[in-house]
């Protein structure tokens, strides 16, 4: 297998961070809804913490996408 095939495989693996991010967002949102259901008076604090966590999770997916693009467009 030549270098371009290995680069394509590595880029595919890097894009899989999106799968992990999607799972993390789903779990975080589900837990936030459970927490708000148990303590409705704390919904503001829970929502702000959730938004911060979702932003951090999304950044990992973006980093994986950027790494994949770097791998694809910089030929070895």
DSSP file (Angstrom, degrees, kcal/mol; ACC not computed):
  #  RESIDUE AA STRUCTURE BP1 BP2  ACC     N-H-->O    O-->H-N    N-H-->O    O-->H-N    TCO  KAPPA ALPHA  PHI   PSI    X-CA   Y-CA   Z-CA
    1    1 A X              0   0    0      0, 0.0     2,-0.0     0, 0.0     0, 0.0   0.000 360.0 360.0 360.0 133.4    0.0    0.0    0.0
    2    2 A X     >  -     0   0    0      1,-0.1     4,-1.5     4,-0.0     3,-0.4  -0.218 360.0 -94.7 -84.9 178.4    1.4    3.4   -0.9
    3    3 A X  H  > S+     0   0    0      1,-0.2     4,-2.4     2,-0.2     5,-0.2   0.833 119.9  58.9 -65.5 -33.9    1.5    6.5    1.2
    4    4 A X  H  > S+     0   0    0      1,-0.2     4,-2.0     2,-0.2    -1,-0.2   0.869 104.7  51.1 -67.4 -33.6   -1.7    8.0   -0.3
    5    5 A X  H  > S+     0   0    0     -3,-0.4     4,-1.9     2,-0.2    -1,-0.2   0.903 111.1  47.5 -66.8 -40.6   -3.7    5.0    0.9
    6    6 A X  H  X S+     0   0    0     -4,-1.5     4,-2.5     2,-0.2    -2,-0.2   0.873 110.1  52.9 -67.8 -36.4   -2.3    5.2    4.4
    7    7 A X  H  X S+     0   0    0     -4,-2.4     4,-2.5     2,-0.2    -1,-0.2   0.905 108.3  50.8 -64.4 -40.2   -3.1    8.9    4.5
    8    8 A X  H  X S+     0   0    0     -4,-2.0     4,-2.1     2,-0.2    -2,-0.2   0.898 110.9  48.2 -64.3 -40.2   -6.7    8.2    3.4
    9    9 A X  H  X S+     0   0    0     -4,-1.9     4,-2.1     2,-0.2    -2,-0.2   0.918 112.0  49.4 -65.0 -43.2   -7.0    5.6    6.2
   10   10 A X  H  X S+     0   0    0     -4,-2.5     4,-2.2     1,-0.2    -2,-0.2   0.890 110.4  50.6 -64.2 -39.0   -5.5    8.1    8.8
   11   11 A X  H  X S+     0   0    0     -4,-2.5     4,-1.9     2,-0.2    -1,-0.2   0.893 109.0  51.9 -66.2 -38.3   -7.9   10.8    7.6
   12   12 A X  H  X S+     0   0    0     -4,-2.1     4,-0.8     1,-0.2    -2,-0.2   0.893 110.1  48.3 -63.0 -40.0  -10.9    8.4    8.0
   13   13 A X  H >< S+     0   0    0     -4,-2.1     3,-0.6     1,-0.2    -1,-0.2   0.890 109.3  53.4 -66.8 -38.9   -9.8    7.6   11.5
   14   14 A X  H >< S+     0   0    0     -4,-2.2     3,-1.3     1,-0.2    -2,-0.2   0.860 104.5  55.3 -64.8 -34.9   -9.4   11.3   12.4
   15   15 A X  H >< S+     0   0    0     -4,-1.9     3,-2.1     1,-0.3     4,-0.3   0.730  88.5  78.3 -71.0 -20.8  -13.0   12.0   11.2
   16   16 A X  T XX S+     0   0    0     -4,-0.8     4,-1.4    -3,-0.6     3,-0.8   0.634  71.5  81.7 -64.2 -11.7  -14.3    9.4   13.6
   17   17 A X  H <> S+     0   0    0     -3,-1.3     4,-2.3     1,-0.2    -1,-0.3   0.799  81.9  65.4 -62.0 -24.5  -13.9   12.0   16.3
   18   18 A X  H <> S+     0   0    0     -3,-2.1     4,-2.3     2,-0.2    -1,-0.2   0.857  97.5  53.1 -63.7 -34.6  -17.2   13.3   15.1
   19   19 A X  H <> S+     0   0    0     -3,-0.8     4,-2.3    -4,-0.3    -1,-0.2   0.924 109.9  46.9 -65.5 -44.7  -18.8   10.0   16.2
   20   20 A X  H  X S+     0   0    0     -4,-1.4     4,-2.4     1,-0.2    -2,-0.2   0.886 111.9  51.1 -63.8 -38.5  -17.4   10.4   19.7
   21   21 A X  H  X S+     0   0    0     -4,-2.3     4,-2.6     2,-0.2    -2,-0.2   0.906 108.9  50.9 -65.8 -40.9  -18.5   14.0   19.8
   22   22 A X  H  X S+     0   0    0     -4,-2.3     4,-2.2     2,-0.2    -2,-0.2   0.918 111.8  47.2 -63.9 -42.6  -22.0   13.1   18.8
   23   23 A X  H  X S+     0   0    0     -4,-2.3     4,-2.3     1,-0.2    -1,-0.2   0.914 112.4  50.3 -63.6 -42.0  -22.2   10.4   21.5
   24   24 A X  H  X S+     0   0    0     -4,-2.4     4,-2.5     1,-0.2    -2,-0.2   0.894 110.5  49.2 -63.6 -40.6  -20.9   12.8   24.1
   25   25 A X  H  X S+     0   0    0     -4,-2.6     4,-2.6     2,-0.2     5,-0.2   0.903 111.1  50.0 -66.1 -40.7  -23.4   15.5   23.1
   26   26 A X  H  X S+     0   0    0     -4,-2.2     4,-2.2    -5,-0.2    -2,-0.2   0.921 113.0  45.4 -63.5 -44.1  -26.3   13.1   23.3
   27   27 A X  H  X S+     0   0    0     -4,-2.3     4,-2.5     2,-0.2     5,-0.2   0.923 113.9  49.3 -65.6 -43.7  -25.2   11.8   26.7
   28   28 A X  H  X S+     0   0    0     -4,-2.5     4,-2.2     1,-0.2    -2,-0.2   0.915 112.2  47.8 -63.3 -42.8  -24.6   15.3   28.1
   29   29 A X  H  X S+     0   0    0     -4,-2.6     4,-2.3     2,-0.2    -1,-0.2   0.911 111.8  50.6 -65.5 -40.8  -28.0   16.6   26.8
   30   30 A X  H  X S+     0   0    0     -4,-2.2     4,-2.1    -5,-0.2    -2,-0.2   0.916 111.5  47.0 -62.3 -43.5  -29.8   13.6   28.3
   31   31 A X  H  X S+     0   0    0     -4,-2.5     4,-2.5     2,-0.2    -1,-0.2   0.864 110.6  53.1 -67.5 -34.8  -28.2   14.0   31.7
   32   32 A X  H  X S+     0   0    0     -4,-2.2     4,-2.6     2,-0.2    -2,-0.2   0.908 108.7  49.4 -66.3 -40.6  -29.0   17.8   31.6
   33   33 A X  H  X S+     0   0    0     -4,-2.3     4,-2.1     2,-0.2    -2,-0.2   0.907 111.4  49.6 -64.4 -40.7  -32.6   17.0   30.9
   34   34 A X  H  X S+     0   0    0     -4,-2.1     4,-1.7     2,-0.2    -2,-0.2   0.921 111.4  49.2 -61.3 -43.4  -32.7   14.5   33.8
   35   35 A X  H  X S+     0   0    0     -4,-2.5     4,-2.6     1,-0.2    -2,-0.2   0.904 111.3  48.0 -65.4 -40.9  -31.1   17.1   36.1
   36   36 A X  H  < S+     0   0    0     -4,-2.6    -1,-0.2     1,-0.2    -2,-0.2   0.868 109.3  54.9 -67.2 -34.6  -33.5   19.8   35.1
   37   37 A X  H  < S+     0   0    0     -4,-2.1     3,-0.3    -5,-0.2    -1,-0.2   0.841 113.5  41.4 -64.9 -33.0  -36.4   17.3   35.7
   38   38 A X  H  < S+     0   0    0     -4,-1.7     2,-0.3     1,-0.2    -2,-0.2   0.851 132.0  21.4 -82.9 -36.1  -35.1   16.6   39.2
   39   39 A X    ><  +     0   0    0     -4,-2.6     3,-1.6    -5,-0.2    -1,-0.2  -0.696  63.5 172.5-133.8  81.8  -34.3   20.2   40.1
   40   40 A X  G >  S+     0   0    0     -3,-0.3     3,-1.4    -2,-0.3     4,-0.2   0.787  77.3  65.0 -62.1 -26.8  -36.2   22.7   37.9
   41   41 A X  G 3  S+     0   0    0      1,-0.3     3,-0.3     2,-0.1    -1,-0.3   0.706  99.7  52.8 -70.5 -17.8  -35.0   25.6   40.0
   42   42 A X  G <> S+     0   0    0     -3,-1.6     4,-2.3    -7,-0.2    -1,-0.3   0.150  73.7 112.9 -99.6  18.4  -31.4   25.0   38.9
   43   43 A X  H <> S+     0   0    0     -3,-1.4     4,-2.6     1,-0.2     5,-0.2   0.844  72.3  54.9 -64.4 -34.5  -32.2   25.0   35.2
   44   44 A X  H  > S+     0   0    0     -3,-0.3     4,-2.0     2,-0.2    -1,-0.2   0.928 111.8  42.5 -63.8 -45.5  -30.2   28.2   34.5
   45   45 A X  H  > S+     0   0    0      2,-0.2     4,-2.0     1,-0.2    -2,-0.2   0.886 115.7  49.6 -68.8 -39.1  -27.0   26.9   36.0
   46   46 A X  H  X S+     0   0    0     -4,-2.3     4,-2.4     2,-0.2    -2,-0.2   0.915 111.0  49.8 -65.7 -42.7  -27.5   23.5   34.4
   47   47 A X  H  X S+     0   0    0     -4,-2.6     4,-2.5    -5,-0.2    -2,-0.2   0.900 110.6  48.8 -65.0 -41.2  -28.1   25.0   31.0
   48   48 A X  H  X S+     0   0    0     -4,-2.0     4,-1.8     2,-0.2    -1,-0.2   0.899 113.1  47.2 -67.4 -38.6  -25.1   27.3   31.1
   49   49 A X  H  X S+     0   0    0     -4,-2.0     4,-2.3     2,-0.2    -2,-0.2   0.889 111.3  52.4 -67.1 -38.3  -22.8   24.4   32.2
   50   50 A X  H  X S+     0   0    0     -4,-2.4     4,-2.8     2,-0.2    -2,-0.2   0.922 107.8  50.8 -62.9 -44.8  -24.3   22.2   29.4
   51   51 A X  H  X S+     0   0    0     -4,-2.5     4,-1.9     1,-0.2    -1,-0.2   0.892 110.6  49.2 -62.5 -39.7  -23.6   24.9   26.8
   52   52 A X  H  X S+     0   0    0     -4,-1.8     4,-1.9     2,-0.2    -1,-0.2   0.922 112.7  47.6 -63.7 -43.8  -20.0   25.2   27.9
   53   53 A X  H  X S+     0   0    0     -4,-2.3     4,-2.5     1,-0.2    -2,-0.2   0.896 110.6  51.4 -64.9 -40.6  -19.6   21.4   27.8
   54   54 A X  H  X S+     0   0    0     -4,-2.8     4,-2.5     1,-0.2    -1,-0.2   0.868 107.8  52.9 -65.3 -35.7  -21.2   21.1   24.4
   55   55 A X  H  X S+     0   0    0     -4,-1.9     4,-1.7    -5,-0.2    -1,-0.2   0.903 110.9  46.5 -65.3 -40.6  -18.8   23.8   23.0
   56   56 A X  H  X S+     0   0    0     -4,-1.9     4,-1.2     2,-0.2    -2,-0.2   0.910 113.1  49.1 -67.7 -42.0  -15.8   21.9   24.3
   57   57 A X  H  X S+     0   0    0     -4,-2.5     4,-1.2     1,-0.2     3,-0.4   0.912 110.4  51.0 -62.9 -42.5  -17.1   18.6   22.9
   58   58 A X  H  X S+     0   0    0     -4,-2.5     4,-2.2     1,-0.2    -1,-0.2   0.853 103.0  59.9 -65.0 -34.0  -17.8   20.2   19.5
   59   59 A X  H  X S+     0   0    0     -4,-1.7     4,-2.5     1,-0.2    -1,-0.2   0.855 100.5  55.2 -64.8 -32.4  -14.3   21.6   19.4
   60   60 A X  H  X S+     0   0    0     -4,-1.2     4,-2.0    -3,-0.4    -1,-0.2   0.894 107.9  49.1 -66.5 -37.1  -12.9   18.1   19.6
   61   61 A X  H  X S+     0   0    0     -4,-1.2     4,-2.0     2,-0.2    -2,-0.2   0.906 111.3  49.4 -66.3 -40.7  -14.9   17.1   16.5
   62   62 A X  H  X S+     0   0    0     -4,-2.2     4,-2.6     2,-0.2    -2,-0.2   0.905 108.9  52.7 -65.2 -40.6  -13.7   20.2   14.7
   63   63 A X  H  X S+     0   0    0     -4,-2.5     4,-2.4     1,-0.2    -1,-0.2   0.913 108.9  50.0 -61.3 -42.0  -10.1   19.4   15.6
   64   64 A X  H  X S+     0   0    0     -4,-2.0     4,-2.1     2,-0.2    -1,-0.2   0.900 110.9  49.3 -62.2 -40.6  -10.5   15.9   14.2
   65   65 A X  H  X S+     0   0    0     -4,-2.0     4,-2.3     2,-0.2    -2,-0.2   0.902 110.9  49.9 -64.9 -41.5  -11.9   17.4   11.0
   66   66 A X  H  X S+     0   0    0     -4,-2.6     4,-2.6     2,-0.2    -2,-0.2   0.908 109.6  50.9 -64.7 -41.7   -9.1   19.8   10.6
   67   67 A X  H  X S+     0   0    0     -4,-2.4     4,-2.5     1,-0.2    -1,-0.2   0.908 109.5  51.4 -61.3 -41.6   -6.5   17.0   11.2
   68   68 A X  H  X S+     0   0    0     -4,-2.1     4,-2.2     2,-0.2    -2,-0.2   0.915 110.6  48.1 -62.0 -42.8   -8.2   15.0    8.4
   69   69 A X  H  X S+     0   0    0     -4,-2.3     4,-2.6     2,-0.2    -2,-0.2   0.901 111.0  50.8 -64.7 -40.4   -8.1   18.0    6.1
   70   70 A X  H  X S+     0   0    0     -4,-2.6     4,-1.2     1,-0.2    -2,-0.2   0.915 111.1  48.9 -62.8 -42.1   -4.4   18.5    6.9
   71   71 A X  H  < S+     0   0    0     -4,-2.5    -2,-0.2     1,-0.2    -1,-0.2   0.892 114.4  45.2 -64.7 -39.4   -3.7   14.9    6.2
   72   72 A X  H  < S+     0   0    0     -4,-2.2    -2,-0.2     1,-0.2    -1,-0.2   0.922 117.3  41.2 -71.6 -43.9   -5.5   14.9    2.9
   73   73 A X  H  < S+     0   0    0     -4,-2.6     2,-0.7     1,-0.2    -1,-0.2   0.514 103.3  68.4 -91.6  -3.3   -4.2   18.1    1.5
   74   74 A X  S  < S-     0   0    0     -4,-1.2     2,-0.2    -5,-0.2    -1,-0.2  -0.864  76.3-156.8-112.4  96.8   -0.5   17.7    2.5
   75   75 A X              0   0    0     -2,-0.7    -3,-0.1     1,-0.1    -2,-0.1  -0.476 360.0 360.0 -74.3 139.7    0.8   14.9    0.4
   76   76 A X              0   0    0     -2,-0.2    -1,-0.1    -5,-0.1    -5,-0.0   0.447 360.0 360.0 -82.6 360.0    3.8   13.1    1.8
